[in-house]
């Protein structure tokens, strides 16, 4: 991980923490309670040459920030215990030079906007890939007060998909329980889950 005593790298636009020709790629911390998604993101960052650590909750995230000092932090908004919003606030309180991008579902975009007001670089809606995350990290900082939710509303299919994912998460992946909460047949829910996420 990058030594915090060093001056932050800057590109022509002044944004620190970006890949520096002739230097090492920024070190990354991925914070998400979904073990599969977190491992996939971490692997993709490593394949691009980044040193990566991962955490599944607020406590692990802060411990790694204190110990290792990452340059970039990816934070999921919805996690058990303390939320991603609290992770953003406390990570930046420990190290204001860290660049944070928040991952969120459409149902919590207002919270993600609040995270940007707290100092996150930007937010992306799930599912987001590593290339999208790196592009978000590379954007120049923008004043948090100027951040607004996107004006293009998601499709009804997308809203339904996001709702199903939230319910399934709350049911700890139990499809039968999630179907009962949603009020639909288990097989109907399985068919919906087998489909790719609908477009925005």
C-alpha angles and dihedrals in degrees: 000000000000117000107246094216091068122092113259117259116249134200126205091280092052096246110143127214099042127131107286119208106239092017136080121278114255117276114248136211117198115200116190133127092216101095095198096048092043092051092048093052092046091051092049092051091049090051087059092053101262124138104235138195125178137206132188099206148014096275096051091045095054092045091054093046090053093045104038109018103219121205096215130032127194112199129189111219097216116059135141114263114007113021130239088256089063090046090054092048096047097041091053091045088057095044120007091188093068115105112224129195119188126216116210146162121239090257092066103038091118089058091047090053088053089052089056089050087055090056109279113143094230145317132244129197118238134287093050126158131216095260090056091048093050090049090052092049090051095056117105115257115268128200109268093222089062094055115110133176115263113277094218108087118220119252119262089248090055093048090050091050092050091049092050091050092051093049091047090050091050089050090053092243095306103145095191092052092044091051090052092050091047092047095234135114116274092238091052090053091048090053091051092048091051091061124087116254109277118247120269 
